[in-house]
């Protein structure tokens, strides 16, 4: 295979240009992103502190919530610092291996979050549909195993993306990545070679994890709704449904943003690139920002402990 003179052999450094078409205003775009990041760090850290310090919250639902908060912190931290470096401090360069590492971390934490959401849905399914067996099934050992499996599954399926890029591509059309972070397809599109295998594997991972988790989360909530609506007392129905509202809100915002970002990226060729990038970035940042707010407002135990924490600090 022959390559043109403009190709680059195994680049050591890549360049992130930020948001193509919005370079002149991306310093201002960085302000809301930074604010979301800071609020996500504070909110999720507060959740972790409350869950760890309160023995009454050491039950599967809240342990999964703690796992979700830790994943959100890691996901946002793998994106925002470098992004703000590009937006504010004109530091677009990133080592190629560091770029691949960032790509792997982003996709690993995305897939981990999906797995934890599935675990939370299954926990609510057993708690509502089989309440007498919930404590027997969802032991602390099982919760730990589910969390470990979610991380291992995500890391294992995301790792071949790095290998397929490192092993298959030696020449690149350019070292400039038209994105504000290292995303799988944004890197693959730069390669001077057949990228079909990489595209197929990316779709395989997306549908293996996202599709599998979405199907079982949906089936769990359908069964939950059927069980709740069969309860004879209105108060019991409301109480059971109320325990799921926060999970449903988080589930919907995560997957709606995910599918909107995925389909606009794959099939929205007429949509300007900056729209793709803005929505893909929002998809990664909105869940870490909103999750602690949703659970803080809708989960009574957490809301009570947050109010107790701040009221005790204000008491002379």
Long-range contacts (C-beta under 8 A, 24 or more apart in sequence): 1-193, 3-171, 3-192, 4-192, 6-173, 6-174, 7-171, 7-172, 7-173, 7-192, 8-171, 8-172, 8-173, 8-174, 8-175, 9-170, 9-171, 10-96, 10-170, 11-96, 11-172, 11-175, 12-95, 12-96, 13-93, 13-94, 13-95, 13-96, 13-175, 14-93, 14-94, 14-95, 14-96, 14-99, 14-175, 14-176, 14-177, 14-182, 14-187, 15-92, 15-93, 15-94, 15-175, 15-176, 15-177, 16-82, 16-86, 16-92, 16-93, 16-94, 16-177, 16-179, 16-180, 16-181, 16-182, 17-86, 17-92, 17-176, 17-177, 17-178, 17-179, 18-83, 18-86, 18-87, 18-92, 18-179, 18-180, 19-180, 19-274, 19-277, 19-278, 20-178, 20-273, 20-274, 20-277, 21-272, 21-273, 21-274, 22-274, 26-86, 26-87, 26-180, 27-87, 27-88, 29-87, 30-83, 30-84, 30-87, 30-88, 33-80, 33-83, 33-84, 33-87, 33-281, 33-285, 34-80, 34-84, 36-285, 36-286, 36-288, 36-289, 37-76, 37-80, 37-285, 37-288, 37-289, 39-289, 40-72, 40-73, 40-76, 40-285, 40-288, 40-289, 40-292, 41-73, 41-76, 41-77, 43-289, 43-291, 43-292, 43-293, 43-296, 44-69, 44-70, 44-72, 44-73, 44-288, 44-291, 44-292, 45-69, 45-73, 46-292, 46-296, 46-306, 47-292, 47-295, 47-296, 47-302, 48-73, 50-302, 50-305, 50-306, 50-309, 51-302, 54-301, 54-305, 56-301, 57-301, 57-302, 57-305, 60-123, 60-138, 60-140, 60-143, 61-120, 61-123, 61-124, 61-127, 62-301, 62-302, 63-140, 63-143, 63-147, 64-116, 64-119, 64-120, 64-123, 64-143, 64-146, 64-147, 65-120, 65-295, 65-299, 65-302, 67-116, 67-147, 67-150, 68-113, 68-116, 68-117, 68-120, 68-250, 68-291, 69-291, 69-292, 71-109, 71-112, 71-113, 71-116, 72-113, 72-287, 72-288, 72-291, 72-292, 73-288, 74-105, 74-109, 75-106, 75-109, 75-110, 75-113, 75-284, 75-287, 75-288, 76-284, 76-285, 76-288, 76-289, 78-102, 78-105, 78-106, 78-109, 79-106, 79-181, 79-281, 79-284, 79-285, 80-285, 82-181, 83-180, 83-181, 83-281, 86-180, 87-180, 94-182, 99-177, 99-182, 99-187, 100-162, 100-165, 100-166, 100-182, 100-187, 101-162, 102-181, 102-182, 103-161, 103-162, 103-182, 103-183, 103-184, 103-187, 104-155, 104-158, 104-159, 104-161, 104-162, 106-181, 106-182, 106-183, 106-284, 107-154, 107-158, 107-161, 107-184, 107-205, 108-151, 108-154, 108-155, 108-158, 109-154, 110-154, 110-284, 111-150, 111-153, 111-154, 111-157, 111-158, 111-205, 111-209, 112-150, 112-151, 112-154, 113-254, 113-287, 114-154, 114-209, 114-210, 114-213, 114-254, 115-146, 115-149, 115-150, 115-151, 115-153, 115-154, 115-209, 115-213, 116-147, 116-150, 117-213, 117-217, 117-247, 117-250, 117-251, 117-254, 118-150, 118-213, 118-216, 118-217, 119-143, 119-146, 119-147, 119-150, 120-247, 121-216, 121-217, 121-220, 121-221, 121-247, 121-251, 122-216, 122-220, 124-220, 124-221, 124-224, 124-243, 124-244, 124-247, 125-220, 125-221, 125-223, 125-224, 127-243, 128-224, 128-227, 128-228, 128-240, 128-243, 128-244, 129-223, 129-224, 129-227, 153-209, 154-209, 157-205, 157-208, 157-209, 158-205, 160-201, 161-198, 161-201, 161-202, 161-205, 164-197, 164-198, 164-201, 165-191, 165-198, 168-193, 168-197, 168-198, 169-193, 178-273, 178-277, 179-277, 180-277, 180-281, 181-281, 183-280, 185-265, 206-262, 210-255, 210-258, 214-255, 217-251, 221-248, 221-251, 242-298, 245-298, 246-294, 246-295, 246-297, 246-298, 246-299, 249-294, 249-298, 250-287, 250-290, 250-291, 250-294, 250-295, 253-286, 253-287, 253-290, 254-287, 257-282, 257-283, 257-286, 257-287, 258-283
